[in-house]
């Protein structure tokens, strides 16, 4: 937690921790594996990991319908996504009024539903409707079975429905909250594959040009304008990669132009100072994996993909006057502002330490003396123990310096 008690990625709560430990038993009861398939699991996980990260041009788009890949996804990627999303939902404090309808595009095995159940136990007594949309029926069935196994005999006020369909196609009830997790990066992969198949007429174009740009964000948002209620919201969750960060920046810009409000993670609505250019920083958040269950860390060692840190990028868009809200950002006084920490600490010259943060004045370099020298200046920020995703209050000094390397405004550690 930050010094001011606001963190988008807090330590996992007890319900989330217990639920993630229990998830291994739910997998065994709802989606059991034969011994020979269990023995082959580490190799299939590594293969699928290669497809979904470094070699996406050759990935099998129907992997959720293939038993061996679906099993690997359920036992490796899904629990890590539950861990990431559960912590995010816990930190956001997303407030969904009773009677809200959630439509989850590309829902897969209902990961978001389970993350919401585990990360926000305070919402379990509220009546809600959840509609999962995905083209892979085996993944939807696995998700339904896992949700039943996780909730057990508990009475739930959540009405769960699944729709086998391509995300964005067909007629669905309007959503109060539209969820799209790992949606944009898979959309870009599909678009790249289509362009490669018919030959690119734009040889030599940059990564930025080859993304989902060129107005596709605007078209997506126009579609979502019709699919979301007049006071609804859209939650996008993507991997913490540079391409995903770049996609969300473009979506953020298009959303602001179309009248949406950026509720999180940004504490401001000005131009993003972390656009993810080829050599620059991008907006994403890393946090410790220590709260992940022991059985998942054990599997990580078997798979030879150990994880010390987890990461993601996300964007929450709301309509003006939407009743869907998050935990409010800290209040600031005159001469102060909010800074969203977006990096781990790193060493600076002269026994100093720094972290990057974004603000309505652009990119910041939050600077403090190292632990061996606790000096303080009269203006700046109280640094103690800030982590990515923490929102801190900064004091604007009269004379602002810029970092020669990043161009960021330098804020020293404050004494108050």
Number of C-alpha atoms within 10 A of each C-alpha: 18 20 15 14 11 19 25 24 24 21 18 21 18 11 14 26 19 13 22 26 17 15 22 16 15 21 19 13 13 18 17 13 15 7 9 8 15 14 11 12 23 20 14 20 24 16 15 23 19 14 17 18 12 10 12 18 14 12 19 14 13 11 16 23 17 13 13 18 19 25 25 24 23 22 20 21 17 20 22 21 19 24 24 24 25 28 26 24 22 23 24 21 15 17 15 19 15 13 13 18 24 25 26 27 23 24 27 26 27 27 25 24 24 23 25 22 22 29 28 21 13 11 19 15 12 15 16 19 18 20 22 27 25 24 19 21 18 18 25 26 17 20 24 21 18 25 21 14 18 21 15 11 8 8 9 14 15 19 11 16 13 19 19 15 17 13 17 15 9 8 8 12 12 18 25 26 25 24 22 20 23 18 17 22 22 17 13 18 19 16 15 17 16 12 13 12 9 8 10 13 9 9 7 9 10 10 11 16 11 16 21 20 15 11 12 14 20 18 12 14 19 13 12 17 18 11 20 23 18 16 15 24 28 25 17 18 23 23 22 18 18 19 21 26 26 25 22 24 22 20 24 23 18 19 20 15 11 13 12 20 20 22 22 19 19 21 19 20 15 13 15 20 20 19 18 22 14 13 7 11 17 25 27 25 24 20 21 15 19 14 15 22 21 12 13 20 17 12 16 16 12 13 16 13 14 14 15 12 11 18 18 20 23 24 20 24 24 26 20 14 11 15 15 18 18 16 13 11 16 14 9 13 9 7 10 16 19 22 27 25 27 25 22 14 17 11 14 14 8 8 12 17 18 24 21 23 26 25 22 17 16 17 22 26 23 25 24 27 21 15 11 8 10 10 13 16 15 12 19 23 24 23 23 11 10 22 25 24 27 25 29 24 21 24 22 18 17 8 8 11 13 14 11 8 6 13 13 21 20 21 24 27 24 19 13 10
